[in-house]
Amino acid sequence: QSKKRKWDLQKAVSNPVNAISSESASHLRDKVSRLSDLLGGKTVEVSGTKINAKIHENGQLFCLDYLAKKLVLQGSQQVSSNQQSAFPFAAVTVGLWEQFAELGELLLAHFHAACPYTVPFYVAKTQGQSSTDHYKALGYRVDEDDGTVESDDKYEKRMSGMVRLYAAIVQSTPPRGVGKAHPHGIEHGWTWVARLVNLPPRPNITATMLFDFLEVAGHELMKTY
């Protein structure tokens, strides 16, 4: 029974997230509304099944964490292949973040764990740490069976997708009619750029991440500063 409830909650999160597109502002508001109802403890219907996150004492927190993880995954998978998709995902993220502060905390935690360049931070190899563990800490995908590490090209593409999504979030405005102040606005973009350029540059990755961030958020940064 608990597995069924978990699956239902995951589906209630995944269905609207997977449907996010740049179709229209009303489309984005609909996705914010659906997810907001779920996270707020209202009963929602998914594929004919009525679902309420409050059915378990930690159900709402589970949904918040799963949504944060799912959004970061969109950066790694969707945005890395379709750069423009960062903007509708960012708009929905901001619309929900301003209603649920815990979502923002969880989102940043998942961003930083999956892509340390969203901090930004270069993960140094610690004494006694294996190469495999260091690659994992950097965010590389490592095959658990044979220990094969993903190529640098694939790694940089995924990291770029997540940095672009983060940049889109800080420069985004919520879908009209959703709320007011941005919970993690362009001032955080300025902080990110300042931190990155004050770190000793690393071959390839530093320039790539800076380019990706500025291509997405540079216009808003220029307008603001």
Secondary structure by P-SEA (a helix, b strand, c coil): caaaaaaaaaaaaaaaaaacccccaaaaaaaaaaaaaaaaccccccccbbbbcccccaaaaaaaaaaaaaaaaaaaccccccccaaaaaaaaaaaaaaacaaaaaaaaaaaaaaccccccccccccccccaaaaaaaacccccccccccccaaaaaaaaaaaaaaaaaaaaccccccccccccccaaaaaaaaaaaaacccccaaaaaaaaaaaaacaaaaaacc
